[in-house]
C-alpha cells in the first residue's frame, strides 16, 4: 500500500513526477508542482489524452483558442483531448496532481 501524499518534495525544489502505474496505452502519475509554470510561449501538444485531478493546491491552465484561463482547485479535474494545446500559467506551492495519460481509441 502507498500514499499519494508520502514523500512530497521540498516546496523550493523542481517539479516532481512519480509514475504510479504503467500499462499499454495507460500511464498514471503523481505530479508535484511548487510554483512552476510553462515557459513563455510554450504549449503542451500531447499525442495522448490526459485526465488530471488537483488533489491539493491550485493551478491555472490556459487552452489555445480560449480567452480566459481556467482555475483548478483541490477536487477539480479536467479531461484534455489529444493535441489540445494547453499550458500551465501558475501553480500554488505545493500543488499535487493525479494525471492519467491514455491512448484515446475511437470505437
C-alpha distances in whole Angstrom, upper triangle without the diagonal:
4,7,10,12,11,14,17,20,23,25,28,26,26,24,21,19,15,15,12,13,17,19,23,24,20,18,16,16,15,19,20,24,26,29,29,31,33,36,39,40,37,36,32,34,31,31,28,27,25,23,22,21,21,18,20,24,26,28,31,32,35,36,39,42,41,43,40,36,34,32,28,26,23,22,25,24,27,27,29,31,32,34,34,35,34,33,31,34,32,28,28,26,23,22,19,19,17,19,19,22,24,27,29,31,34,35
4,7,9,8,10,13,16,19,21,24,22,22,20,17,16,12,12,10,12,16,18,22,23,19,17,14,13,12,15,16,20,22,25,26,28,29,32,36,37,34,33,30,31,28,29,26,25,23,21,19,18,18,16,17,21,23,25,28,29,32,33,36,39,38,40,37,33,31,29,25,24,20,20,22,22,24,25,27,29,30,32,32,33,31,30,28,30,28,25,24,23,20,19,15,16,14,16,17,20,22,26,28,30,33,35
4,5,5,9,10,14,17,18,22,20,21,18,15,15,12,13,10,13,17,20,24,24,20,17,14,13,11,13,14,17,19,22,23,25,27,30,34,35,32,31,28,30,28,29,26,25,22,20,18,16,15,12,14,17,20,22,25,26,30,31,34,37,36,37,34,31,28,26,22,20,17,17,20,20,22,23,25,28,29,31,31,31,29,28,25,28,25,22,21,19,16,16,12,13,12,15,17,20,22,26,28,31,34,35
4,6,8,9,12,15,16,19,18,18,15,13,12,10,11,9,12,16,19,22,22,18,15,12,10,7,10,10,14,16,19,20,22,24,27,30,31,28,27,25,27,24,26,23,22,18,17,14,12,12,9,11,14,16,18,21,22,26,27,31,33,32,33,31,27,24,22,19,17,14,14,17,16,19,20,22,25,26,28,27,27,25,24,21,24,22,18,17,16,13,12,9,9,9,12,14,17,20,24,26,28,31,33
4,6,6,10,12,13,17,16,17,15,12,13,11,14,12,16,19,23,26,25,22,19,15,12,9,11,10,13,14,17,19,21,24,27,30,32,29,28,26,28,26,29,26,24,21,19,16,14,12,9,9,12,15,17,21,23,26,28,32,34,33,34,31,27,24,22,19,17,13,15,17,18,21,22,24,27,28,30,29,29,26,24,22,23,21,17,16,14,11,11,8,10,11,14,17,20,23,27,29,32,35,36
4,6,9,12,14,17,16,17,15,13,13,11,14,13,16,20,23,26,26,23,20,16,14,11,12,11,15,16,19,20,23,25,28,32,33,31,30,28,30,28,30,28,27,23,22,19,17,16,13,13,16,19,21,24,26,29,31,34,37,36,37,34,30,28,25,22,20,17,18,21,21,24,25,27,30,30,32,31,31,29,27,24,26,23,20,18,16,13,14,11,13,14,17,19,22,25,28,31,34,37,38
4,6,9,12,14,13,14,13,11,12,10,13,13,17,20,24,27,27,24,20,17,14,11,12,10,13,14,18,19,22,24,26,30,32,29,29,27,29,28,30,28,27,24,23,20,19,17,15,14,16,19,21,24,25,29,31,34,37,36,37,34,30,28,26,23,21,19,21,23,23,25,26,27,30,30,32,31,31,28,26,23,25,22,19,18,15,13,14,12,14,15,17,20,22,25,29,31,34,38,40
4,7,8,11,10,11,10,9,10,10,14,14,18,21,24,27,27,23,20,17,13,10,10,7,10,10,14,15,18,21,23,27,29,26,26,24,27,26,28,27,26,22,21,18,17,15,13,11,13,16,17,21,22,26,28,31,34,33,34,31,27,25,23,20,18,16,18,20,21,23,25,25,28,29,30,29,28,25,23,20,22,19,15,14,11,9,10,9,12,13,16,19,21,25,28,30,34,37,39
4,6,8,7,8,8,7,10,11,15,16,20,22,26,29,28,25,21,19,15,12,10,8,9,9,12,13,17,19,21,25,27,25,25,24,27,26,29,27,27,23,23,20,19,17,15,14,14,17,18,21,22,26,28,31,34,33,33,31,27,26,23,21,20,18,21,22,22,24,26,26,29,29,30,29,28,25,22,19,21,18,15,14,11,9,11,10,13,15,17,21,22,26,29,32,35,38,41
4,5,6,9,10,10,13,15,18,20,23,26,30,32,32,28,25,22,18,15,13,10,10,8,12,13,17,20,21,25,27,25,26,25,29,28,31,30,29,26,25,22,21,18,17,15,15,17,18,21,23,26,29,32,35,33,34,31,27,26,24,22,21,20,22,24,24,26,28,28,31,32,32,31,30,26,23,20,21,18,15,13,10,9,12,13,16,18,20,24,25,29,32,35,38,41,44
4,6,8,9,10,14,16,19,21,24,27,30,33,32,28,25,22,19,15,13,9,8,5,8,10,14,17,19,22,25,23,24,24,27,27,30,29,28,25,24,21,20,16,16,13,12,14,15,18,20,23,26,29,32,30,31,28,24,23,21,19,18,17,21,22,23,24,27,26,30,30,30,29,27,24,21,17,18,14,11,10,6,6,9,11,14,18,20,23,25,29,32,34,37,40,43
4,7,9,11,15,17,21,23,26,28,32,34,33,30,27,24,21,18,15,11,10,7,9,10,14,17,18,21,24,22,24,24,27,27,31,30,30,26,26,23,22,19,19,17,15,17,17,19,21,24,27,29,33,31,31,28,25,25,22,22,21,21,24,24,25,27,29,28,31,31,31,30,28,25,21,18,18,15,13,12,9,9,12,14,17,20,22,25,27,30,33,35,39,42,45
4,7,8,12,14,18,20,24,25,29,31,30,27,24,22,18,15,13,10,9,7,10,10,13,16,17,20,23,21,23,22,25,25,28,28,27,24,25,22,21,19,19,17,16,17,17,20,21,24,26,29,32,31,31,29,25,25,23,22,21,21,24,24,25,26,27,27,29,29,29,28,26,23,20,17,18,16,13,13,10,10,12,14,16,19,20,23,24,28,31,33,37,39,42
4,6,10,13,16,19,22,23,26,28,27,25,21,20,16,14,11,9,7,7,9,8,11,13,14,17,20,18,19,18,22,22,25,24,24,21,22,19,20,18,18,17,16,17,16,18,19,21,24,26,29,28,29,27,23,23,22,21,21,21,23,23,23,24,25,24,26,26,26,25,23,20,17,15,16,14,12,13,11,11,12,13,15,17,18,21,21,25,28,30,34,36,39
4,7,10,13,16,19,20,24,25,24,21,18,16,13,11,7,6,5,6,9,7,10,11,13,17,19,16,17,16,19,19,22,21,21,18,18,16,16,15,15,14,14,14,13,16,16,19,21,23,27,26,27,25,21,20,19,18,18,18,20,20,19,20,21,20,23,23,23,22,20,18,15,12,14,12,10,12,10,10,10,10,11,13,14,17,18,21,24,26,30,33,36
4,7,10,13,16,17,21,23,22,19,16,14,10,8,6,5,7,9,12,11,13,14,17,20,22,19,19,17,20,19,22,20,20,17,18,15,16,15,15,14,15,16,15,18,18,21,23,25,29,28,29,27,23,22,21,19,19,18,20,20,19,20,21,20,23,23,23,23,22,19,17,15,17,15,13,14,12,11,11,10,10,12,12,15,16,20,23,25,29,32,35
4,7,9,12,13,17,19,18,16,12,10,7,6,5,7,9,12,14,13,15,15,18,21,22,19,19,16,18,16,19,17,17,15,15,13,14,14,14,15,16,17,16,19,18,21,22,24,28,27,29,27,24,22,21,19,19,18,19,19,18,19,19,18,21,20,21,21,20,18,17,15,18,17,15,16,15,13,12,10,10,10,10,12,13,16,19,22,25,29,31
4,6,9,11,15,18,17,14,11,9,5,5,6,9,12,15,18,16,18,19,21,25,26,23,22,19,21,18,20,18,18,15,16,14,15,15,15,16,18,19,19,21,21,24,25,27,31,30,32,30,26,25,23,21,21,19,20,20,19,20,20,20,22,21,23,23,23,21,20,19,22,20,18,19,17,15,14,11,11,10,10,12,13,16,19,22,25,29,31
4,6,7,11,14,14,11,7,6,4,6,9,12,15,18,21,19,20,21,23,27,27,24,22,19,20,17,18,16,16,14,15,14,15,16,16,18,20,21,20,23,22,25,25,27,31,30,33,31,27,26,25,22,22,20,20,21,19,19,19,19,21,20,22,22,23,22,21,20,23,22,20,21,21,18,16,13,12,10,9,10,11,14,17,20,22,26,28
4,7,10,14,14,11,8,6,5,7,10,13,17,20,22,22,23,23,26,30,30,26,25,22,23,20,20,17,17,15,15,14,14,16,15,17,20,21,21,24,23,26,27,29,32,32,34,32,29,26,25,22,22,20,19,20,18,19,19,20,21,21,24,24,25,24,23,22,25,24,22,22,22,19,17,14,12,10,10,10,12,14,17,20,22,26,28
4,7,10,11,8,6,5,7,10,13,16,20,23,25,24,25,25,28,31,31,27,26,22,22,19,19,16,16,14,14,15,16,18,17,20,23,24,24,26,25,27,27,30,33,32,35,33,30,28,27,24,24,22,21,22,19,20,18,19,20,20,23,24,25,24,24,24,27,26,24,25,25,22,20,17,15,11,11,9,10,12,15,18,20,23,25
4,7,8,6,4,6,9,12,15,18,21,25,27,25,26,25,28,31,30,27,25,21,21,17,17,14,15,14,15,16,18,20,20,23,25,26,25,27,25,27,27,29,32,32,35,34,30,28,28,25,26,24,23,23,20,20,19,19,19,18,21,22,24,23,24,24,28,28,26,27,27,25,22,19,17,14,12,10,9,10,12,15,17,21,23
4,6,5,6,9,12,16,18,22,24,28,30,28,28,27,30,33,32,28,26,22,22,18,16,14,15,15,16,18,20,22,23,26,28,28,28,29,27,29,28,30,33,33,36,35,32,30,30,27,28,27,25,25,22,21,19,19,19,18,21,23,25,25,26,26,30,30,29,30,30,28,25,22,19,16,14,11,10,10,11,14,15,19,20
4,6,8,11,14,18,20,24,26,30,32,29,29,28,30,33,32,28,26,22,20,17,14,12,14,15,16,19,21,24,25,28,30,30,29,30,28,29,28,29,32,32,36,35,32,31,31,29,30,29,27,27,23,22,19,19,18,17,19,22,24,24,26,27,31,31,30,32,33,30,28,25,22,18,16,13,11,9,9,12,13,16,18
4,7,10,14,17,19,23,25,28,30,28,27,25,28,30,29,25,23,19,17,14,11,9,10,11,13,16,19,22,23,27,28,28,26,27,25,26,24,25,28,29,32,32,29,27,28,26,28,27,25,24,20,19,16,16,14,13,16,18,20,21,23,24,28,29,28,30,31,29,26,23,20,17,14,10,8,5,5,8,10,13,15
4,7,10,14,16,20,22,26,27,25,25,24,27,29,28,25,22,18,17,14,13,9,10,10,11,13,16,19,20,23,25,25,24,25,23,24,23,25,28,28,31,30,27,25,26,23,25,23,22,21,18,17,14,14,14,13,17,18,20,20,22,22,26,26,25,27,28,26,23,20,16,13,10,7,6,5,7,10,12,15,17
4,7,10,12,16,19,22,24,22,22,21,24,27,27,23,21,17,17,13,13,10,10,9,11,12,14,17,18,20,22,22,21,23,21,23,22,25,27,28,30,29,26,24,24,22,23,21,20,20,17,16,14,14,15,14,17,18,20,19,20,20,24,24,22,24,25,22,20,17,14,11,8,6,5,7,9,13,15,19,21
4,7,10,13,16,20,22,20,21,21,24,27,27,23,21,18,18,15,16,12,12,10,9,10,11,14,14,17,19,19,19,21,20,22,22,25,28,27,30,28,25,23,22,19,20,18,17,17,14,15,14,14,16,16,19,19,20,19,20,19,22,22,20,22,22,19,17,13,10,7,6,4,6,9,12,15,18,21,23
4,6,10,13,16,19,17,18,18,22,25,25,22,20,17,18,15,17,14,14,11,11,10,11,12,12,15,17,17,17,19,18,21,22,24,27,27,29,27,24,22,21,18,18,17,16,17,14,15,15,15,17,17,19,20,20,18,18,17,20,20,17,19,18,16,14,10,8,6,5,7,8,12,15,18,21,24,26
4,7,10,13,16,15,17,18,21,24,25,22,21,18,20,18,19,17,16,13,12,10,10,10,10,11,13,15,15,18,17,21,22,25,28,27,29,26,23,20,19,16,16,14,15,15,14,15,16,16,19,20,21,21,21,19,18,16,19,17,15,16,15,12,10,7,6,5,6,9,11,15,18,20,24,27,29
4,6,10,12,11,13,14,17,21,22,19,18,15,18,16,19,17,16,13,13,10,10,9,10,11,12,12,12,15,15,18,20,22,26,25,26,24,20,18,17,14,15,14,15,15,14,15,16,16,19,19,20,20,19,17,15,13,16,14,11,13,12,10,8,6,5,6,7,11,12,16,19,21,25,28,30
4,7,10,10,12,14,17,20,22,20,19,17,20,19,22,21,20,16,16,12,12,10,10,9,10,11,11,14,15,19,21,24,27,26,27,24,20,19,17,14,14,13,15,16,15,17,19,19,22,22,23,22,21,18,16,13,15,13,10,10,9,7,6,5,6,9,11,14,16,20,23,25,29,31,34
4,6,6,9,11,14,17,19,17,17,16,19,19,22,21,20,17,17,13,13,11,12,10,9,10,9,12,13,16,19,22,25,24,24,22,18,17,15,13,13,13,16,16,16,17,19,19,22,22,22,21,20,16,14,10,12,9,6,7,7,6,5,6,8,11,12,16,18,21,24,26,30,32,35
4,6,9,12,15,17,20,18,19,19,22,22,26,25,24,20,20,17,16,13,14,11,10,11,10,13,15,18,21,24,27,25,26,23,19,18,16,15,15,15,18,18,19,20,22,22,25,26,26,24,22,19,16,12,13,10,7,6,4,5,6,9,11,15,16,20,21,25,28,30,33,36,39
4,7,10,12,15,18,17,18,18,21,22,26,25,24,21,21,17,17,14,15,13,10,10,9,11,13,16,19,22,24,23,23,20,16,16,14,14,14,15,19,18,19,20,22,21,25,25,25,23,21,17,14,10,10,6,5,5,5,7,8,11,13,17,18,21,22,26,29,30,34,36,39
4,7,9,12,15,13,14,14,18,19,23,23,22,19,19,16,17,15,16,15,12,12,10,11,12,14,17,19,23,21,22,19,16,16,15,15,16,17,20,19,19,19,21,20,23,23,22,20,18,15,11,8,8,6,6,8,9,10,10,12,13,16,16,20,20,24,27,28,32,34,37
4,6,9,11,10,11,12,16,17,21,21,20,18,18,16,17,15,18,16,14,12,9,9,9,11,14,16,19,18,18,16,13,14,13,14,16,18,20,18,18,18,19,17,20,20,19,18,15,12,8,5,5,5,7,10,11,12,12,14,14,17,16,20,20,23,25,26,30,32,35
4,6,8,6,8,9,12,14,18,19,19,17,18,16,18,17,20,19,17,15,12,11,10,10,12,14,17,17,17,16,13,15,15,16,18,20,22,20,19,18,19,16,19,18,16,15,12,9,6,5,6,8,10,14,15,16,14,16,15,18,17,19,19,22,23,25,28,30,34
4,6,5,9,11,14,16,20,21,22,20,22,20,22,21,23,23,20,18,15,14,13,13,15,15,18,19,19,18,16,18,18,19,22,24,26,24,23,21,22,19,21,21,18,17,14,12,9,9,9,11,13,16,17,18,18,20,19,22,20,23,22,25,26,27,31,33,36
4,6,9,12,15,18,21,23,23,22,23,22,24,23,26,25,22,20,16,14,13,12,14,14,17,17,17,17,15,17,19,20,23,25,27,25,24,23,23,20,22,22,19,18,14,12,9,10,9,12,15,18,20,21,20,22,22,24,23,25,24,27,28,29,32,34,37
4,7,10,13,16,19,21,22,21,23,22,24,24,27,27,24,22,18,16,14,12,12,11,14,15,16,16,15,18,19,21,24,27,28,25,24,22,22,19,20,19,16,15,12,11,9,11,11,14,17,21,23,24,22,24,23,25,23,25,23,26,26,27,30,31,35
4,7,10,12,16,18,18,18,20,19,22,21,25,25,23,20,17,15,12,11,12,11,15,16,17,17,15,17,19,20,23,25,26,24,22,20,20,17,18,17,14,13,10,9,7,9,10,13,16,20,21,22,20,22,20,22,20,21,20,22,23,24,27,29,32
4,6,9,13,15,15,14,17,17,19,20,23,24,22,19,16,14,11,9,9,8,12,13,15,15,13,15,17,18,21,23,24,21,19,17,16,13,14,13,10,9,6,5,5,9,11,14,16,20,22,22,20,21,19,20,17,19,17,19,20,20,23,25,29
4,6,10,11,12,11,14,14,17,18,21,22,21,19,15,14,11,10,9,10,14,15,17,17,15,15,17,17,20,22,23,20,17,15,14,11,11,10,8,8,5,5,6,9,12,14,16,20,21,21,19,19,16,17,14,15,13,15,16,17,20,22,26
4,7,9,10,11,14,15,19,20,23,25,24,22,18,17,14,12,11,10,14,15,18,19,17,17,20,20,23,24,24,21,19,16,14,10,10,7,5,6,5,7,9,12,15,18,19,23,25,24,22,22,19,19,15,16,13,14,14,14,18,19,23
4,5,7,8,12,14,17,19,22,24,24,22,19,18,15,15,13,13,16,18,21,21,19,19,21,20,23,24,23,21,18,15,13,9,9,6,5,7,8,9,11,14,17,19,20,24,25,24,21,21,17,17,13,13,10,11,11,12,15,17,21
4,7,9,13,15,19,22,24,27,27,25,22,22,18,18,16,16,18,20,24,24,22,22,24,23,26,26,25,23,20,17,14,11,9,5,6,9,10,13,15,18,21,23,24,27,29,27,24,23,20,19,15,13,10,9,8,9,12,14,18
4,7,10,13,16,19,22,24,25,23,21,21,18,18,16,17,20,21,24,24,22,21,22,21,24,24,23,20,17,14,11,9,7,5,7,10,12,13,15,17,21,23,23,26,27,26,23,21,17,16,12,10,6,6,5,7,10,13,16
4,7,10,14,17,19,22,23,21,19,19,16,16,14,16,18,19,22,22,20,18,20,18,21,21,19,17,13,11,7,6,5,5,8,9,11,12,15,16,20,21,21,24,26,24,21,19,16,14,10,8,6,5,6,6,10,12,15
4,6,10,13,16,18,19,17,16,16,13,15,14,16,18,18,21,20,18,16,17,15,17,17,16,14,10,8,6,5,7,7,10,10,12,11,13,14,17,18,18,21,22,21,17,15,12,10,7,6,4,6,9,9,13,15,18
4,7,10,13,16,17,16,14,15,13,15,14,17,20,19,22,20,17,15,15,13,15,15,13,11,7,6,4,6,8,10,13,12,14,13,14,14,18,18,17,19,21,20,16,14,10,8,6,5,7,8,11,11,15,17,19
4,7,9,12,13,12,11,13,11,14,14,18,20,19,21,19,16,13,13,10,12,11,10,8,5,6,7,8,11,13,15,14,15,13,13,12,15,15,14,16,17,16,12,10,7,6,4,6,9,11,14,15,19,21,23
4,6,9,11,10,10,13,12,16,16,20,22,20,22,20,16,13,12,9,9,8,7,6,4,7,9,11,15,17,19,17,18,15,15,14,16,15,13,14,16,14,10,9,6,5,7,9,12,14,18,18,21,23,26
4,6,7,7,8,11,12,15,17,21,23,21,22,19,16,13,10,7,6,5,6,6,6,9,12,14,17,20,21,19,19,16,15,13,15,13,10,11,13,11,7,6,5,7,9,12,15,18,21,22,25,27,29
4,7,9,11,14,15,19,21,25,27,24,26,23,19,16,14,10,8,5,6,8,9,12,15,17,21,23,24,22,23,20,19,16,18,16,12,12,13,10,7,5,6,7,10,13,17,19,23,24,27,29,31
4,7,10,13,15,19,22,25,27,25,26,22,19,16,13,10,7,5,8,10,12,15,18,19,23,25,26,24,24,21,19,16,17,14,11,9,9,7,5,5,7,10,13,16,19,23,26,27,30,32,35
4,7,11,13,17,20,24,26,23,23,20,17,14,11,9,6,6,9,10,13,15,18,20,23,25,26,24,23,19,17,14,14,11,8,6,7,6,4,7,9,12,15,18,21,24,27,28,32,34,36
4,7,10,14,17,20,22,19,20,16,13,11,7,5,4,6,9,9,11,13,16,17,21,23,23,21,20,16,14,11,11,8,6,5,8,8,6,8,9,13,14,18,20,23,26,27,30,32,34
4,6,10,13,17,19,16,17,14,10,8,6,5,7,9,12,10,11,12,15,15,18,20,20,18,16,13,11,7,7,6,4,6,10,10,7,10,9,13,14,17,18,22,24,25,28,30,33
4,7,10,13,15,13,13,10,6,5,4,6,9,12,14,11,12,12,15,14,17,19,19,16,14,11,9,6,5,5,7,9,13,13,11,13,13,15,15,18,19,22,25,25,28,29,33
4,7,10,12,10,12,9,5,5,7,8,11,14,15,12,11,10,12,11,14,16,15,12,11,7,6,5,6,7,9,12,16,16,13,15,13,15,14,17,17,20,22,21,25,26,29
4,7,9,7,8,7,4,6,9,11,15,18,18,15,14,12,13,11,14,15,14,11,9,5,5,6,7,10,12,16,19,19,17,18,16,18,17,19,19,21,22,22,25,26,29
4,6,6,8,8,7,8,12,13,17,20,20,16,15,12,12,10,11,13,11,7,6,4,7,9,10,13,16,19,22,22,19,20,18,19,17,18,18,19,20,19,22,23,26
4,6,8,10,10,12,15,17,21,23,24,20,18,15,15,12,12,13,11,8,6,6,8,12,12,16,19,22,25,25,23,24,21,22,20,21,20,21,21,20,23,23,27
4,7,9,10,13,16,18,22,25,25,21,20,17,17,14,14,15,13,10,9,10,12,15,15,18,21,24,28,28,25,27,24,25,23,24,23,23,24,22,25,24,28
4,6,7,9,13,15,19,22,22,19,18,15,16,14,15,17,15,11,10,10,12,14,13,17,19,22,26,26,23,25,23,24,22,23,23,24,24,23,26,25,29
4,7,10,13,16,20,23,24,20,20,17,19,17,18,20,18,15,13,12,13,15,13,16,19,22,25,26,24,26,24,26,25,26,26,27,28,27,29,29,32
4,7,10,13,16,20,20,17,17,16,17,16,18,21,19,15,14,12,12,13,11,14,16,19,22,23,21,23,21,23,23,24,25,26,28,27,30,30,33
4,7,10,13,17,18,14,14,13,15,14,17,19,18,14,13,10,9,9,8,10,13,15,19,20,17,19,18,20,19,21,22,24,26,25,28,29,32
4,6,10,13,14,11,11,10,13,13,16,18,18,14,14,11,11,10,9,11,12,14,18,18,15,17,15,17,17,19,20,22,24,23,27,27,30
4,7,10,12,9,10,11,14,15,18,21,21,17,16,13,12,10,10,9,10,11,15,15,13,14,14,16,17,19,21,23,26,25,29,29,32
4,7,8,5,7,9,12,13,17,20,20,17,17,14,13,11,11,10,9,11,14,13,10,11,10,13,14,16,18,21,24,23,27,28,30
4,6,5,9,11,15,16,20,23,24,21,21,17,16,13,14,12,10,10,12,12,9,10,10,13,15,17,20,23,26,26,29,30,33
4,6,9,12,15,17,21,24,25,23,23,20,19,16,17,14,12,11,13,11,9,9,9,11,14,16,19,22,26,26,29,31,33
4,7,10,14,16,20,22,24,22,23,20,20,17,19,17,15,14,16,15,12,11,10,10,13,15,18,20,24,24,27,28,30
4,7,11,13,17,20,21,19,19,17,17,15,16,15,14,14,17,16,12,12,10,11,12,14,17,19,22,21,25,26,28
4,7,10,13,16,18,16,17,15,15,14,16,16,15,16,18,17,13,12,9,9,10,11,13,15,18,18,21,22,24
4,6,10,13,15,12,14,12,13,13,16,16,16,18,20,19,15,14,11,11,10,11,12,14,16,15,18,19,22
4,6,10,12,10,13,12,14,15,17,18,18,21,23,22,18,17,13,12,10,9,10,10,12,11,15,16,18
4,7,8,6,9,9,11,13,16,17,18,21,23,22,18,18,14,13,10,10,9,10,12,11,14,15,19
4,6,5,9,10,13,16,19,21,21,24,27,26,22,21,17,16,13,12,10,10,10,8,11,12,16
4,5,9,11,14,16,19,22,22,26,28,27,23,22,19,17,14,12,10,9,8,8,11,12,16
4,6,9,12,15,18,21,22,26,28,27,24,23,20,20,16,15,13,13,12,11,14,15,19
4,6,10,13,16,18,20,23,26,25,22,22,19,19,15,15,13,14,14,13,16,16,20
4,7,11,13,16,18,22,24,24,21,22,19,19,16,17,15,16,16,16,19,20,24
4,7,9,12,14,18,21,21,18,18,16,17,15,16,15,17,18,18,21,22,26
4,6,9,11,15,18,18,15,17,15,17,15,17,16,19,20,20,24,26,29
4,6,8,11,14,14,12,14,12,15,14,17,17,20,22,22,26,28,31
4,7,11,14,15,13,16,15,18,17,20,20,23,25,26,29,31,34
4,7,10,11,10,13,13,17,17,20,21,24,27,27,31,33,36
4,7,8,6,10,11,14,15,19,20,23,26,27,31,33,36
4,5,6,9,11,15,17,21,22,26,29,30,34,36,38
3,6,9,12,16,18,22,23,27,30,32,35,38,40
4,6,10,13,16,19,22,25,29,30,34,36,39
4,6,10,12,16,18,22,25,27,30,32,35
4,7,10,13,16,19,23,24,28,30,33
4,6,10,12,16,19,21,24,27,29
4,7,10,13,17,18,22,24,26
4,6,10,13,15,18,21,23
4,6,10,12,15,18,20
4,7,9,13,16,19
4,6,9,12,15
4,6,10,12
4,7,10
4,6
4
